[in-house]
Amino acid sequence: MNKKQLTAHVAASMRMENMPLRQADKMRIARCLDGKSTFHKSVENLVKKHTQPNQSGK
């Protein structure tokens, strides 16, 4: 399976869960598949991004 097919497969699976991939998500997958990042590092960055408090402190 090539990179384009794999990304399309992931996108279809996510759509079935009502969680469509954004362009940034597709680019993140491509970076991992190209060896420019690891899946572990990408997940780590996403967890950091979404667990930091927002500007209002909530």
PDB file of N, H, CA, C and O in Angstrom:
ATOM      1  N   MET A   1       0.865  -1.179   0.000  1.00  0.00           N
ATOM      2  CA  MET A   1       0.000   0.000   0.000  1.00  0.00           C
ATOM      3  C   MET A   1       0.906   1.234   0.000  1.00  0.00           C
ATOM      4  O   MET A   1       1.816   1.338   0.822  1.00  0.00           O
ATOM      5  N   ASN A   2       0.658   2.157  -0.911  1.00  0.00           N
ATOM      6  H   ASN A   2      -0.082   2.072  -1.578  1.00  0.00           H
ATOM      7  CA  ASN A   2       1.486   3.361  -0.955  1.00  0.00           C
ATOM      8  C   ASN A   2       0.953   4.429   0.006  1.00  0.00           C
ATOM      9  O   ASN A   2      -0.106   4.273   0.614  1.00  0.00           O
ATOM     10  N   LYS A   3       1.717   5.513   0.122  1.00  0.00           N
ATOM     11  H   LYS A   3       2.577   5.640  -0.373  1.00  0.00           H
ATOM     12  CA  LYS A   3       1.390   6.586   1.068  1.00  0.00           C
ATOM     13  C   LYS A   3       0.000   7.170   0.808  1.00  0.00           C
ATOM     14  O   LYS A   3      -0.762   7.406   1.746  1.00  0.00           O
ATOM     15  N   LYS A   4      -0.323   7.399  -0.452  1.00  0.00           N
ATOM     16  H   LYS A   4       0.296   7.207  -1.213  1.00  0.00           H
ATOM     17  CA  LYS A   4      -1.620   7.992  -0.796  1.00  0.00           C
ATOM     18  C   LYS A   4      -2.767   7.047  -0.414  1.00  0.00           C
ATOM     19  O   LYS A   4      -3.780   7.480   0.135  1.00  0.00           O
ATOM     20  N   GLN A   5      -2.598   5.764  -0.710  1.00  0.00           N
ATOM     21  H   GLN A   5      -1.775   5.413  -1.156  1.00  0.00           H
ATOM     22  CA  GLN A   5      -3.630   4.774  -0.380  1.00  0.00           C
ATOM     23  C   GLN A   5      -3.806   4.646   1.136  1.00  0.00           C
ATOM     24  O   GLN A   5      -4.926   4.562   1.639  1.00  0.00           O
ATOM     25  N   LEU A   6      -2.684   4.632   1.847  1.00  0.00           N
ATOM     26  H   LEU A   6      -1.774   4.699   1.438  1.00  0.00           H
ATOM     27  CA  LEU A   6      -2.757   4.494   3.302  1.00  0.00           C
ATOM     28  C   LEU A   6      -3.461   5.694   3.930  1.00  0.00           C
ATOM     29  O   LEU A   6      -4.301   5.538   4.816  1.00  0.00           O
ATOM     30  N   THR A   7      -3.111   6.891   3.463  1.00  0.00           N
ATOM     31  H   THR A   7      -2.428   7.018   2.743  1.00  0.00           H
ATOM     32  CA  THR A   7      -3.757   8.100   3.986  1.00  0.00           C
ATOM     33  C   THR A   7      -5.253   8.088   3.673  1.00  0.00           C
ATOM     34  O   THR A   7      -6.061   8.474   4.517  1.00  0.00           O
ATOM     35  N   ALA A   8      -5.627   7.654   2.480  1.00  0.00           N
ATOM     36  H   ALA A   8      -4.970   7.341   1.794  1.00  0.00           H
ATOM     37  CA  ALA A   8      -7.042   7.566   2.108  1.00  0.00           C
ATOM     38  C   ALA A   8      -7.768   6.551   2.981  1.00  0.00           C
ATOM     39  O   ALA A   8      -8.913   6.775   3.373  1.00  0.00           O
ATOM     40  N   HIS A   9      -7.115   5.448   3.283  1.00  0.00           N
ATOM     41  H   HIS A   9      -6.184   5.267   2.964  1.00  0.00           H
ATOM     42  CA  HIS A   9      -7.703   4.417   4.142  1.00  0.00           C
ATOM     43  C   HIS A   9      -7.948   4.965   5.557  1.00  0.00           C
ATOM     44  O   HIS A   9      -9.017   4.765   6.134  1.00  0.00           O
ATOM     45  N   VAL A  10      -6.948   5.650   6.099  1.00  0.00           N
ATOM     46  H   VAL A  10      -6.080   5.812   5.631  1.00  0.00           H
ATOM     47  CA  VAL A  10      -7.093   6.251   7.435  1.00  0.00           C
ATOM     48  C   VAL A  10      -8.207   7.292   7.418  1.00  0.00           C
ATOM     49  O   VAL A  10      -9.030   7.339   8.332  1.00  0.00           O
ATOM     50  N   ALA A  11      -8.235   8.126   6.380  1.00  0.00           N
ATOM     51  H   ALA A  11      -7.566   8.088   5.637  1.00  0.00           H
ATOM     52  CA  ALA A  11      -9.268   9.169   6.278  1.00  0.00           C
ATOM     53  C   ALA A  11     -10.662   8.547   6.229  1.00  0.00           C
ATOM     54  O   ALA A  11     -11.588   9.054   6.862  1.00  0.00           O
ATOM     55  N   ALA A  12     -10.818   7.452   5.482  1.00  0.00           N
ATOM     56  H   ALA A  12     -10.066   7.040   4.968  1.00  0.00           H
ATOM     57  CA  ALA A  12     -12.121   6.785   5.392  1.00  0.00           C
ATOM     58  C   ALA A  12     -12.532   6.210   6.743  1.00  0.00           C
ATOM     59  O   ALA A  12     -13.694   6.309   7.139  1.00  0.00           O
ATOM     60  N   SER A  13     -11.580   5.613   7.443  1.00  0.00           N
ATOM     61  H   SER A  13     -10.637   5.533   7.122  1.00  0.00           H
ATOM     62  CA  SER A  13     -11.882   5.057   8.766  1.00  0.00           C
ATOM     63  C   SER A  13     -12.305   6.151   9.735  1.00  0.00           C
ATOM     64  O   SER A  13     -13.243   5.977  10.513  1.00  0.00           O
ATOM     65  N   MET A  14     -11.616   7.266   9.683  1.00  0.00           N
ATOM     66  H   MET A  14     -10.854   7.407   9.051  1.00  0.00           H
ATOM     67  CA  MET A  14     -11.942   8.369  10.583  1.00  0.00           C
ATOM     68  C   MET A  14     -13.301   8.985  10.243  1.00  0.00           C
ATOM     69  O   MET A  14     -14.050   9.370  11.141  1.00  0.00           O
ATOM     70  N   ARG A  15     -13.621   9.079   8.942  1.00  0.00           N
ATOM     71  H   ARG A  15     -13.013   8.766   8.212  1.00  0.00           H
ATOM     72  CA  ARG A  15     -14.942   9.608   8.543  1.00  0.00           C
ATOM     73  C   ARG A  15     -16.066   8.721   9.086  1.00  0.00           C
ATOM     74  O   ARG A  15     -17.120   9.219   9.481  1.00  0.00           O
ATOM     75  N   MET A  16     -15.833   7.404   9.102  1.00  0.00           N
ATOM     76  H   MET A  16     -14.977   6.999   8.781  1.00  0.00           H
ATOM     77  CA  MET A  16     -16.853   6.485   9.628  1.00  0.00           C
ATOM     78  C   MET A  16     -17.130   6.752  11.106  1.00  0.00           C
ATOM     79  O   MET A  16     -18.221   6.475  11.604  1.00  0.00           O
ATOM     80  N   GLU A  17     -16.131   7.292  11.796  1.00  0.00           N
ATOM     81  H   GLU A  17     -15.245   7.517  11.391  1.00  0.00           H
ATOM     82  CA  GLU A  17     -16.288   7.637  13.207  1.00  0.00           C
ATOM     83  C   GLU A  17     -16.704   9.097  13.387  1.00  0.00           C
ATOM     84  O   GLU A  17     -16.681   9.629  14.497  1.00  0.00           O
ATOM     85  N   ASN A  18     -17.083   9.735  12.279  1.00  0.00           N
ATOM     86  H   ASN A  18     -17.101   9.303  11.377  1.00  0.00           H
ATOM     87  CA  ASN A  18     -17.479  11.144  12.271  1.00  0.00           C
ATOM     88  C   ASN A  18     -16.348  12.052  12.760  1.00  0.00           C
ATOM     89  O   ASN A  18     -16.576  13.033  13.469  1.00  0.00           O
ATOM     90  N   MET A  19     -15.114  11.695  12.358  1.00  0.00           N
ATOM     91  H   MET A  19     -14.928  10.899  11.783  1.00  0.00           H
ATOM     92  CA  MET A  19     -13.929  12.465  12.727  1.00  0.00           C
ATOM     93  C   MET A  19     -13.059  12.663  11.478  1.00  0.00           C
ATOM     94  O   MET A  19     -11.960  12.114  11.392  1.00  0.00           O
ATOM     95  N   PRO A  20     -13.549  13.443  10.518  1.00  0.00           N
ATOM     96  CA  PRO A  20     -12.787  13.600   9.268  1.00  0.00           C
ATOM     97  C   PRO A  20     -11.418  14.229   9.522  1.00  0.00           C
ATOM     98  O   PRO A  20     -11.251  15.057  10.417  1.00  0.00           O
ATOM     99  N   LEU A  21     -10.442  13.813   8.709  1.00  0.00           N
ATOM    100  H   LEU A  21     -10.578  13.140   7.982  1.00  0.00           H
ATOM    101  CA  LEU A  21      -9.102  14.363   8.817  1.00  0.00           C
ATOM    102  C   LEU A  21      -9.046  15.743   8.186  1.00  0.00           C
ATOM    103  O   LEU A  21      -9.617  15.987   7.123  1.00  0.00           O
ATOM    104  N   ARG A  22      -8.350  16.632   8.861  1.00  0.00           N
ATOM    105  H   ARG A  22      -7.886  16.434   9.724  1.00  0.00           H
ATOM    106  CA  ARG A  22      -8.084  17.949   8.280  1.00  0.00           C
ATOM    107  C   ARG A  22      -6.818  17.837   7.439  1.00  0.00           C
ATOM    108  O   ARG A  22      -6.123  16.823   7.493  1.00  0.00           O
ATOM    109  N   GLN A  23      -6.520  18.858   6.676  1.00  0.00           N
ATOM    110  H   GLN A  23      -7.085  19.682   6.632  1.00  0.00           H
ATOM    111  CA  GLN A  23      -5.309  18.857   5.861  1.00  0.00           C
ATOM    112  C   GLN A  23      -4.070  18.716   6.746  1.00  0.00           C
ATOM    113  O   GLN A  23      -3.121  18.024   6.378  1.00  0.00           O
ATOM    114  N   ALA A  24      -4.076  19.362   7.900  1.00  0.00           N
ATOM    115  H   ALA A  24      -4.847  19.924   8.199  1.00  0.00           H
ATOM    116  CA  ALA A  24      -2.930  19.261   8.824  1.00  0.00           C
ATOM    117  C   ALA A  24      -2.735  17.817   9.286  1.00  0.00           C
ATOM    118  O   ALA A  24      -1.600  17.369   9.451  1.00  0.00           O
ATOM    119  N   ASP A  25      -3.825  17.092   9.494  1.00  0.00           N
ATOM    120  H   ASP A  25      -4.746  17.456   9.360  1.00  0.00           H
ATOM    121  CA  ASP A  25      -3.727  15.690   9.897  1.00  0.00           C
ATOM    122  C   ASP A  25      -3.091  14.857   8.788  1.00  0.00           C
ATOM    123  O   ASP A  25      -2.235  14.012   9.048  1.00  0.00           O
ATOM    124  N   LYS A  26      -3.515  15.102   7.558  1.00  0.00           N
ATOM    125  H   LYS A  26      -4.210  15.789   7.347  1.00  0.00           H
ATOM    126  CA  LYS A  26      -2.966  14.368   6.416  1.00  0.00           C
ATOM    127  C   LYS A  26      -1.478  14.676   6.234  1.00  0.00           C
ATOM    128  O   LYS A  26      -0.692  13.792   5.894  1.00  0.00           O
ATOM    129  N   MET A  27      -1.106  15.915   6.458  1.00  0.00           N
ATOM    130  H   MET A  27      -1.744  16.633   6.733  1.00  0.00           H
ATOM    131  CA  MET A  27       0.302  16.295   6.349  1.00  0.00           C
ATOM    132  C   MET A  27       1.120  15.630   7.454  1.00  0.00           C
ATOM    133  O   MET A  27       2.253  15.209   7.221  1.00  0.00           O
ATOM    134  N   ARG A  28       0.552  15.535   8.652  1.00  0.00           N
ATOM    135  H   ARG A  28      -0.369  15.877   8.841  1.00  0.00           H
ATOM    136  CA  ARG A  28       1.232  14.884   9.776  1.00  0.00           C
ATOM    137  C   ARG A  28       1.471  13.412   9.460  1.00  0.00           C
ATOM    138  O   ARG A  28       2.547  12.885   9.742  1.00  0.00           O
ATOM    139  N   ILE A  29       0.483  12.750   8.880  1.00  0.00           N
ATOM    140  H   ILE A  29      -0.391  13.179   8.650  1.00  0.00           H
ATOM    141  CA  ILE A  29       0.628  11.347   8.486  1.00  0.00           C
ATOM    142  C   ILE A  29       1.725  11.223   7.427  1.00  0.00           C
ATOM    143  O   ILE A  29       2.558  10.319   7.497  1.00  0.00           O
ATOM    144  N   ALA A  30       1.727  12.120   6.458  1.00  0.00           N
ATOM    145  H   ALA A  30       1.051  12.854   6.401  1.00  0.00           H
ATOM    146  CA  ALA A  30       2.729  12.083   5.387  1.00  0.00           C
ATOM    147  C   ALA A  30       4.136  12.258   5.946  1.00  0.00           C
ATOM    148  O   ALA A  30       5.062  11.572   5.512  1.00  0.00           O
ATOM    149  N   ARG A  31       4.309  13.173   6.908  1.00  0.00           N
ATOM    150  H   ARG A  31       3.557  13.730   7.260  1.00  0.00           H
ATOM    151  CA  ARG A  31       5.627  13.375   7.519  1.00  0.00           C
ATOM    152  C   ARG A  31       6.111  12.104   8.213  1.00  0.00           C
ATOM    153  O   ARG A  31       7.294  11.770   8.154  1.00  0.00           O
ATOM    154  N   CYS A  32       5.203  11.410   8.859  1.00  0.00           N
ATOM    155  H   CYS A  32       4.242  11.681   8.907  1.00  0.00           H
ATOM    156  CA  CYS A  32       5.570  10.156   9.520  1.00  0.00           C
ATOM    157  C   CYS A  32       5.942   9.091   8.494  1.00  0.00           C
ATOM    158  O   CYS A  32       6.939   8.388   8.661  1.00  0.00           O
ATOM    159  N   LEU A  33       5.155   8.969   7.448  1.00  0.00           N
ATOM    160  H   LEU A  33       4.346   9.540   7.312  1.00  0.00           H
ATOM    161  CA  LEU A  33       5.418   7.965   6.431  1.00  0.00           C
ATOM    162  C   LEU A  33       6.705   8.256   5.656  1.00  0.00           C
ATOM    163  O   LEU A  33       7.358   7.337   5.163  1.00  0.00           O
ATOM    164  N   ASP A  34       7.063   9.533   5.551  1.00  0.00           N
ATOM    165  H   ASP A  34       6.532  10.280   5.951  1.00  0.00           H
ATOM    166  CA  ASP A  34       8.296   9.921   4.863  1.00  0.00           C
ATOM    167  C   ASP A  34       9.524   9.795   5.757  1.00  0.00           C
ATOM    168  O   ASP A  34      10.654   9.969   5.302  1.00  0.00           O
ATOM    169  N   GLY A  35       9.293   9.490   7.040  1.00  0.00           N
ATOM    170  H   GLY A  35       8.375   9.348   7.410  1.00  0.00           H
ATOM    171  CA  GLY A  35      10.409   9.357   7.974  1.00  0.00           C
ATOM    172  C   GLY A  35      10.905  10.676   8.537  1.00  0.00           C
ATOM    173  O   GLY A  35      11.955  10.718   9.179  1.00  0.00           O
ATOM    174  N   LYS A  36      10.171  11.749   8.308  1.00  0.00           N
ATOM    175  H   LYS A  36       9.318  11.715   7.786  1.00  0.00           H
ATOM    176  CA  LYS A  36      10.559  13.068   8.814  1.00  0.00           C
ATOM    177  C   LYS A  36      10.136  13.261  10.264  1.00  0.00           C
ATOM    178  O   LYS A  36      10.600  14.184  10.933  1.00  0.00           O
ATOM    179  N   SER A  37       9.267  12.401  10.744  1.00  0.00           N
ATOM    180  H   SER A  37       8.890  11.651  10.201  1.00  0.00           H
ATOM    181  CA  SER A  37       8.803  12.398  12.125  1.00  0.00           C
ATOM    182  C   SER A  37       8.424  10.958  12.447  1.00  0.00           C
ATOM    183  O   SER A  37       8.349  10.108  11.560  1.00  0.00           O
ATOM    184  N   THR A  38       8.187  10.698  13.728  1.00  0.00           N
ATOM    185  H   THR A  38       8.249  11.388  14.449  1.00  0.00           H
ATOM    186  CA  THR A  38       7.709   9.373  14.113  1.00  0.00           C
ATOM    187  C   THR A  38       6.261   9.505  14.564  1.00  0.00           C
ATOM    188  O   THR A  38       5.815  10.587  14.945  1.00  0.00           O
ATOM    189  N   PHE A  39       5.539   8.403  14.518  1.00  0.00           N
ATOM    190  H   PHE A  39       5.902   7.523  14.209  1.00  0.00           H
ATOM    191  CA  PHE A  39       4.163   8.433  14.996  1.00  0.00           C
ATOM    192  C   PHE A  39       4.147   8.736  16.489  1.00  0.00           C
ATOM    193  O   PHE A  39       3.276   9.461  16.970  1.00  0.00           O
ATOM    194  N   HIS A  40       5.111   8.183  17.222  1.00  0.00           N
ATOM    195  H   HIS A  40       5.819   7.595  16.831  1.00  0.00           H
ATOM    196  CA  HIS A  40       5.190   8.433  18.663  1.00  0.00           C
ATOM    197  C   HIS A  40       5.365   9.933  18.937  1.00  0.00           C
ATOM    198  O   HIS A  40       4.662  10.494  19.778  1.00  0.00           O
ATOM    199  N   LYS A  41       6.296  10.579  18.235  1.00  0.00           N
ATOM    200  H   LYS A  41       6.867  10.124  17.552  1.00  0.00           H
ATOM    201  CA  LYS A  41       6.541  12.006  18.433  1.00  0.00           C
ATOM    202  C   LYS A  41       5.314  12.835  18.039  1.00  0.00           C
ATOM    203  O   LYS A  41       4.989  13.814  18.710  1.00  0.00           O
ATOM    204  N   SER A  42       4.643  12.456  16.977  1.00  0.00           N
ATOM    205  H   SER A  42       4.907  11.660  16.431  1.00  0.00           H
ATOM    206  CA  SER A  42       3.442  13.180  16.546  1.00  0.00           C
ATOM    207  C   SER A  42       2.341  13.096  17.597  1.00  0.00           C
ATOM    208  O   SER A  42       1.682  14.092  17.897  1.00  0.00           O
ATOM    209  N   VAL A  43       2.146  11.905  18.152  1.00  0.00           N
ATOM    210  H   VAL A  43       2.681  11.096  17.909  1.00  0.00           H
ATOM    211  CA  VAL A  43       1.129  11.743  19.194  1.00  0.00           C
ATOM    212  C   VAL A  43       1.525  12.553  20.427  1.00  0.00           C
ATOM    213  O   VAL A  43       0.688  13.216  21.040  1.00  0.00           O
ATOM    214  N   GLU A  44       2.800  12.494  20.782  1.00  0.00           N
ATOM    215  H   GLU A  44       3.480  11.955  20.285  1.00  0.00           H
ATOM    216  CA  GLU A  44       3.288  13.261  21.934  1.00  0.00           C
ATOM    217  C   GLU A  44       3.015  14.753  21.753  1.00  0.00           C
ATOM    218  O   GLU A  44       2.563  15.417  22.686  1.00  0.00           O
ATOM    219  N   ASN A  45       3.285  15.280  20.563  1.00  0.00           N
ATOM    220  H   ASN A  45       3.652  14.741  19.806  1.00  0.00           H
ATOM    221  CA  ASN A  45       3.035  16.708  20.284  1.00  0.00           C
ATOM    222  C   ASN A  45       1.549  17.038  20.356  1.00  0.00           C
ATOM    223  O   ASN A  45       1.181  18.093  20.874  1.00  0.00           O
ATOM    224  N   LEU A  46       0.691  16.163  19.850  1.00  0.00           N
ATOM    225  H   LEU A  46       0.990  15.307  19.429  1.00  0.00           H
ATOM    226  CA  LEU A  46      -0.750  16.403  19.905  1.00  0.00           C
ATOM    227  C   LEU A  46      -1.260  16.395  21.347  1.00  0.00           C
ATOM    228  O   LEU A  46      -2.098  17.218  21.715  1.00  0.00           O
ATOM    229  N   VAL A  47      -0.762  15.478  22.152  1.00  0.00           N
ATOM    230  H   VAL A  47      -0.081  14.809  21.853  1.00  0.00           H
ATOM    231  CA  VAL A  47      -1.176  15.419  23.555  1.00  0.00           C
ATOM    232  C   VAL A  47      -0.761  16.699  24.266  1.00  0.00           C
ATOM    233  O   VAL A  47      -1.552  17.277  25.012  1.00  0.00           O
ATOM    234  N   LYS A  48       0.461  17.145  24.044  1.00  0.00           N
ATOM    235  H   LYS A  48       1.104  16.675  23.438  1.00  0.00           H
ATOM    236  CA  LYS A  48       0.919  18.399  24.654  1.00  0.00           C
ATOM    237  C   LYS A  48       0.034  19.563  24.222  1.00  0.00           C
ATOM    238  O   LYS A  48      -0.385  20.378  25.044  1.00  0.00           O
ATOM    239  N   LYS A  49      -0.244  19.631  22.920  1.00  0.00           N
ATOM    240  H   LYS A  49       0.097  18.969  22.252  1.00  0.00           H
ATOM    241  CA  LYS A  49      -1.043  20.731  22.376  1.00  0.00           C
ATOM    242  C   LYS A  49      -2.434  20.780  23.001  1.00  0.00           C
ATOM    243  O   LYS A  49      -2.935  21.859  23.316  1.00  0.00           O
ATOM    244  N   HIS A  50      -3.057  19.621  23.180  1.00  0.00           N
ATOM    245  H   HIS A  50      -2.650  18.744  22.924  1.00  0.00           H
ATOM    246  CA  HIS A  50      -4.447  19.594  23.619  1.00  0.00           C
ATOM    247  C   HIS A  50      -4.629  19.419  25.113  1.00  0.00           C
ATOM    248  O   HIS A  50      -5.761  19.320  25.587  1.00  0.00           O
ATOM    249  N   THR A  51      -3.538  19.379  25.867  1.00  0.00           N
ATOM    250  H   THR A  51      -2.618  19.459  25.483  1.00  0.00           H
ATOM    251  CA  THR A  51      -3.674  19.287  27.322  1.00  0.00           C
ATOM    252  C   THR A  51      -3.197  20.563  28.017  1.00  0.00           C
ATOM    253  O   THR A  51      -3.273  20.658  29.242  1.00  0.00           O
ATOM    254  N   GLN A  52      -2.717  21.528  27.269  1.00  0.00           N
ATOM    255  H   GLN A  52      -2.656  21.451  26.274  1.00  0.00           H
ATOM    256  CA  GLN A  52      -2.307  22.786  27.861  1.00  0.00           C
ATOM    257  C   GLN A  52      -3.536  23.641  28.116  1.00  0.00           C
ATOM    258  O   GLN A  52      -4.454  23.668  27.296  1.00  0.00           O
ATOM    259  N   PRO A  53      -3.563  24.343  29.251  1.00  0.00           N
ATOM    260  CA  PRO A  53      -4.710  25.204  29.524  1.00  0.00           C
ATOM    261  C   PRO A  53      -4.798  26.326  28.496  1.00  0.00           C
ATOM    262  O   PRO A  53      -3.790  26.792  27.965  1.00  0.00           O
ATOM    263  N   ASN A  54      -6.033  26.746  28.233  1.00  0.00           N
ATOM    264  H   ASN A  54      -6.852  26.368  28.664  1.00  0.00           H
ATOM    265  CA  ASN A  54      -6.200  27.854  27.277  1.00  0.00           C
ATOM    266  C   ASN A  54      -5.873  29.173  27.949  1.00  0.00           C
ATOM    267  O   ASN A  54      -5.535  29.205  29.132  1.00  0.00           O
ATOM    268  N   GLN A  55      -5.969  30.254  27.203  1.00  0.00           N
ATOM    269  H   GLN A  55      -6.243  30.228  26.242  1.00  0.00           H
ATOM    270  CA  GLN A  55      -5.552  31.571  27.691  1.00  0.00           C
ATOM    271  C   GLN A  55      -6.319  32.028  28.931  1.00  0.00           C
ATOM    272  O   GLN A  55      -5.783  32.792  29.733  1.00  0.00           O
ATOM    273  N   SER A  56      -7.547  31.581  29.103  1.00  0.00           N
ATOM    274  H   SER A  56      -7.983  30.960  28.452  1.00  0.00           H
ATOM    275  CA  SER A  56      -8.340  32.014  30.259  1.00  0.00           C
ATOM    276  C   SER A  56      -8.026  31.172  31.501  1.00  0.00           C
ATOM    277  O   SER A  56      -8.568  31.424  32.578  1.00  0.00           O
ATOM    278  N   GLY A  57      -7.146  30.169  31.347  1.00  0.00           N
ATOM    279  H   GLY A  57      -6.706  29.965  30.472  1.00  0.00           H
ATOM    280  CA  GLY A  57      -6.743  29.358  32.487  1.00  0.00           C
ATOM    281  C   GLY A  57      -7.664  28.193  32.765  1.00  0.00           C
ATOM    282  O   GLY A  57      -7.500  27.510  33.775  1.00  0.00           O
ATOM    283  N   LYS A  58      -8.623  27.950  31.901  1.00  0.00           N
ATOM    284  H   LYS A  58      -8.757  28.505  31.080  1.00  0.00           H
ATOM    285  CA  LYS A  58      -9.561  26.852  32.110  1.00  0.00           C
ATOM    286  C   LYS A  58      -9.052  25.592  31.472  1.00  0.00           C
ATOM    287  O   LYS A  58      -9.711  24.555  31.543  1.00  0.00           O
TER     288      LYS A  58
END
